Amino acid sequence: MDFEFTSEDEAFRTEARDWLAAHADSARDRRTWERTLGKAGWIGIGWPEGGYGNRTATLTQQVAWAEEYARSGAPPRSGHIGENLLAPTLIIHGSEEQKTRFLPPVAAGEELWCQGYSEPGAGSDLAGVRTSAVREGASYRITGQKIWTSLAHEADWCFVLARTDAGSRRHQGLSFLLVPMDQPGRIEVRPIRQMTGTSEFNEVFFDGAHARAEHVVGGEGQGWRVAMSLLGFERGVSTLAQQIGFAQELGRVVRAAVRTGAVDDPVVRARLVRQWAELRAMRWNALRTLGGSGDAGAPSAAKLLWANWHQRLGELAVQVRGAEASAGPADWVPAAPYELDPDQHLFLFSRADTIYGGSDQVQRTIIAERVLGLPREPKGAV
Ligand SMILES: Cc1cc2nc3c(=O)[nH]c(=O)nc-3n(C[C@H](O)[C@H](O)[C@H](O)COP(=O)(O)OP(=O)(O)OC[C@H]3O[C@@H](n4cnc5c(N)ncnc54)[C@H](O)[C@@H]3O)c2cc1C
C-alpha cells in the first residue's frame, strides 16, 4: 500500500502538534489529563463511528496523532483500555443503549476502564475462566478472582469475562459483563507489589458484585466471541506510536554508549546498528499491515518481533552503562518504594513484553497452526 500523508493529513498533524505543545506539560494528574484530551475531542478519533463526542480521523490522521503524541512527551494514557479496547468492541457487539450509555464518557475522558480477563488458572488458556455470574432478577451476581488487572485501582468500570452457565466448559457458557468498580465490600482491589515497591496491576476479588442484566455485551453465552473480538483491537495504529517511543529509547541508549565509551566495543556498535535497522524494518512492516496487506500470521509475527527487540534494547541499555546501572537512587531509604531510572525501567519492564498480549509461545503456536498448517498442539502438552 502507498502510505502517503496528504496536505490535509499534514494540516491535521500540525493541529495535533500545536495542541500537544500547548497542553502536554500542563496536566500531570492522569485523570485531569484524560478530561483535557476528551474536551478537545482527541479521544476516540479512530472509532469507526462518530457522534459520541469524539471527532473521527482517517487512518493516516490517526497515525499522525499517535506519532505526535509519542513525540510530545505527554503523560502515559490511563484511558486507553476504554478508548482502544472496549469502545471498538461495543461499536460492533453492543446494543444502542450500551453505546449511548458508555461511549460518551469514554470520549470525554470521564470514565476509566480495566480488563478483567486473566485469572490465577486462566491466562494463556483463557477458556479456563472460573469466575461465575449468576442471574438474579434484573442483575448478575459475580463471584471469583481476576489477576494482573492493569489500572484496576484507578478504573471506574471493568469488563469481566465470567461463566454464566454453571455447568459449561471451556469457550461455552461465558458472558462479557460491564461491571461498576465502586462496590465496597463486594469488589476488593489488591495492588500487586512489584520489586520496586510500586504497583501497576492488581488482583481483583468479586464477592457477590452486581452487574445489570442489560450490561451483558453481545448476549448471554456469547462472551468468548466478544472477548476474542476485543483482543483483535489490542494493537493497530498504536504500534506506530510505540515505535516512536522505541526510537527515542534507542537514541538514549546510543547517547549513553557514547558517554560511557561502551561504543568503542565493536560488539556493542554492531548491536546498536542492528537495533536501528530492525526498528526501520518494523516500521515498514507496521505500515504495510495497517494498509491491509498483512497475512493471518502478521499480528503474531509483529508481536514476536517488537517484544524481543525491546527486551534486547533493555539489555543493551544497562550493559552500556555498566555497574552504575544496577544501583538504586542515591537518596533511597531501605524498604521504601522507589522509582527506577529510565534505563532500569526499560530493562525490567520489557521482561513483561513477551508475556502480555499473548506470550511468545502462544504467538508461535498461532503461526504454526494457522499459517504453517502444522498439526494442532496435542492437548495437555504443557
Ligand atoms: C504487564 C502486564 C499487564 C497485564 N494486564 C492485564 C490486564 O489488564 N487484564 C488481564 O486480564 N490480564 C492482564 N495481564 C495478564 C496476561 O494476559 C497474562 O499474563 C498472559 O495471558 C499469560 O498468562 P499467565 O500469566 O497466566 O501465564 P501462563 O498462561 O500460565 O503461562 C506461563 C508460561 O507458559 C507458557 N505457555 C502457556 N501455555 C502454553 C502452550 N499451550 N504452549 C506453549 N507454552 C505455553 C507461556 O507462554 C508462559 O511462558 C497482564 C500481564 C502483564 C505481564
The ligand as a Tripos MOL2 file, in Angstrom:
@<TRIPOS>MOLECULE
LIG
   53    58     1     0     0
SMALL
NO_CHARGES

@<TRIPOS>ATOM
      1 C1          2.3350   -6.0590   32.3070 C.3       1 LIG1
      2 C2          1.1250   -6.9520   32.2510 C.ar      1 LIG1
      3 C3         -0.1490   -6.3940   32.2410 C.ar      1 LIG1
      4 C4         -1.2830   -7.2080   32.1860 C.ar      1 LIG1
      5 N1         -2.5300   -6.6300   32.2190 N.ar      1 LIG1
      6 C5         -3.6290   -7.4280   32.2030 C.ar      1 LIG1
      7 C6         -4.9460   -6.8530   32.3070 C.ar      1 LIG1
      8 O1         -5.1130   -5.6240   32.4060 O.2       1 LIG1
      9 N2         -6.0200   -7.6850   32.3200 N.ar      1 LIG1
     10 C7         -5.8870   -9.0340   32.2110 C.ar      1 LIG1
     11 O2         -6.9070   -9.7200   32.1780 O.2       1 LIG1
     12 N3         -4.6500   -9.6160   32.1290 N.ar      1 LIG1
     13 C8         -3.5280   -8.8410   32.1350 C.ar      1 LIG1
     14 N4         -2.2720   -9.4160   32.0810 N.ar      1 LIG1
     15 C9         -2.1700  -10.8790   32.1030 C.3       1 LIG1
     16 C10        -1.6980  -11.5220   30.8150 C.3       1 LIG1
     17 O3         -2.7240  -11.5270   29.8750 O.3       1 LIG1
     18 C11        -1.2360  -12.9340   31.1880 C.3       1 LIG1
     19 O4         -0.0680  -12.8050   31.9810 O.3       1 LIG1
     20 C12        -0.9160  -13.7690   29.9710 C.3       1 LIG1
     21 O5         -2.0910  -14.1070   29.2990 O.3       1 LIG1
     22 C13        -0.1780  -15.0700   30.3660 C.3       1 LIG1
     23 O6         -0.9230  -15.7780   31.3040 O.3       1 LIG1
     24 P1         -0.2770  -16.2890   32.6880 P.3       1 LIG1
     25 O7          0.4490  -15.1560   33.3290 O.co2     1 LIG1
     26 O8         -1.3580  -16.9760   33.4430 O.co2     1 LIG1
     27 O9          0.8270  -17.3450   32.2680 O.3       1 LIG1
     28 P2          0.5660  -18.8390   31.7850 P.3       1 LIG1
     29 O10        -0.5420  -18.8770   30.8000 O.co2     1 LIG1
     30 O11         0.4800  -19.7160   32.9800 O.co2     1 LIG1
     31 O12         1.9120  -19.1350   31.0090 O.3       1 LIG1
     32 C14         3.1410  -19.4340   31.6940 C.3       1 LIG1
     33 C15         4.1650  -19.7920   30.6240 C.3       1 LIG1
     34 O13         3.7610  -20.9750   29.9210 O.3       1 LIG1
     35 C16         3.7000  -20.7220   28.5130 C.3       1 LIG1
     36 N5          2.5590  -21.4310   27.9200 N.ar      1 LIG1
     37 C17         1.2720  -21.4050   28.3410 C.ar      1 LIG1
     38 N6          0.5070  -22.1770   27.5320 N.ar      1 LIG1
     39 C18         1.3420  -22.6730   26.5800 C.ar      1 LIG1
     40 C19         1.1400  -23.5310   25.4500 C.ar      1 LIG1
     41 N7         -0.0630  -24.0300   25.1490 N.pl3     1 LIG1
     42 N8          2.2270  -23.8450   24.6880 N.ar      1 LIG1
     43 C20         3.4830  -23.3540   24.9920 C.ar      1 LIG1
     44 N9          3.7080  -22.5380   26.0590 N.ar      1 LIG1
     45 C21         2.6690  -22.2160   26.8320 C.ar      1 LIG1
     46 C22         3.5000  -19.2290   28.3970 C.3       1 LIG1
     47 O14         3.9600  -18.7580   27.1430 O.3       1 LIG1
     48 C23         4.3300  -18.7000   29.5520 C.3       1 LIG1
     49 O15         5.6890  -18.6340   29.1760 O.3       1 LIG1
     50 C24        -1.1290   -8.6240   32.1250 C.ar      1 LIG1
     51 C25         0.1570   -9.1840   32.1320 C.ar      1 LIG1
     52 C26         1.2820   -8.3720   32.2130 C.ar      1 LIG1
     53 C27         2.6290   -9.0250   32.2170 C.3       1 LIG1
@<TRIPOS>BOND
     1     1     2 1
     2     2     3 ar
     3     2    52 ar
     4     3     4 ar
     5     4     5 ar
     6     4    50 ar
     7     5     6 ar
     8     6     7 ar
     9     6    13 1
    10     7     8 2
    11     7     9 ar
    12     9    10 ar
    13    10    11 2
    14    10    12 ar
    15    12    13 ar
    16    13    14 ar
    17    14    15 1
    18    14    50 ar
    19    15    16 1
    20    16    17 1
    21    16    18 1
    22    18    19 1
    23    18    20 1
    24    20    21 1
    25    20    22 1
    26    22    23 1
    27    23    24 1
    28    24    25 2
    29    24    26 1
    30    24    27 1
    31    27    28 1
    32    28    29 2
    33    28    30 1
    34    28    31 1
    35    31    32 1
    36    32    33 1
    37    33    34 1
    38    33    48 1
    39    34    35 1
    40    35    36 1
    41    35    46 1
    42    36    37 ar
    43    36    45 ar
    44    37    38 ar
    45    38    39 ar
    46    39    40 ar
    47    39    45 ar
    48    40    41 1
    49    40    42 ar
    50    42    43 ar
    51    43    44 ar
    52    44    45 ar
    53    46    47 1
    54    46    48 1
    55    48    49 1
    56    50    51 ar
    57    51    52 ar
    58    52    53 1
@<TRIPOS>SUBSTRUCTURE
     1 LIG1         1 GROUP 0 **** ****
